[in-house]
Amino acid sequence: GAIGLVVYATFGEAVKSDFTENFDSGDSLLVVVRVMMTIVLLANFPLCMIPARNSLFNLVFQQFNIPMTTTLRLSITTGIVAFCLAVALAVENIGAVLTY
């Protein structure tokens, strides 16, 4: 929220979907921001994966009384990760995904 407002106030309509691209790539503070964003994403992805996997299990498998085994848990998780990877590889600009 607040970061988006500050970046928009600074660059106006010229703000790119990845706001870090608006700044000089050699800026040491920008390197720190990118490292911190990477850490947040690495910590956030598994936390989002658990409810996504449980929801997919409840929607698809639980209605047929299929138990959540380790193999099924790994298969569902691998499928979700593969889907996320496919979207990441197919979409050139993440801003296009985030607008939906």
N, C-alpha and C positions, 0 to 999 in steps of 0.2 A: 503494500500500500504506500507507505511513506517514501520508499525508494523510488517507486514508479512515479510518484508526483514530482519528486525532485528532478529525476531524469527528464520527465516531460517538460517541466518548467525550464530546464536548461537547454534542451534541444528542440522543443516544440514538435512540429509535424515531422521533423527529420529523424525522430527516434526509430531505431531499428528494432525488430522483434527480439533480438538478443541485445539488450541495452549496453552490454560491455563492448560491442563493436563500435559504439559511438565515441569511445575514448581511445587515446593513443595506446597501441598494443605494447609499447615498451614501458609504460607506467608501472612502477613497482607496487603501488597501491592496488592497481587493477589486477596484478598477478595474485595478490593476497585475496582479493575478492573472488577471483576464479577458483582458487584453491578452496576457499571456504564454501563456495557454491557446490563444488565437487564433493566435499565431505558431507554436506547436507543431503545431496542427491543420493550418495552411496548409503547413507543411514536411512533415508526415507523410503527407498525402493522396497527393501524387505518388509518394512512396516505396512506398506500399502499392499504388498503381495498376500499377506495372511488373510485379510478380509476379502480380497478379490477371489482367492482360492476357495475360501469357505462359502462365499456366495455362489460361485460357479458350481461347487459340489452340491449345495442345497437346491439349486435350480435344476440341475441335470441328473444327478445320481441318487440323491436322497429319495426321490419319488419312487424309485425302483428298489428301495431298501438295500442299496449297495453300500457296504461298510467302507469307511475311510481307512484304507490300508496305507502302508508306507509307499507301496508301489503306485497306488492311485494318487496319493498326495504328491509324489515326485512327478508323476505324469502330468497332472493338472498344472503344477507350478512350471514345469518345463514348457508346456503349451502356452501359458500366459507370457512367459519370458520370451519365447520364440515369436509370439504375436507382437509384443512390444518392440523386439529387435527388427522385425519385418517392417513395422510402421516407421521406425527410426531410419532404416535404410531406404525406404521408398520415398519418404518426404524430405525434400531438399531444405525446406524452410520450416522450422518448428513453429513459427508464428502461425502458419496455416493450420496446424493441428490445434493449437491453443485457442484459436478463435471459435472453435466449436465447443 
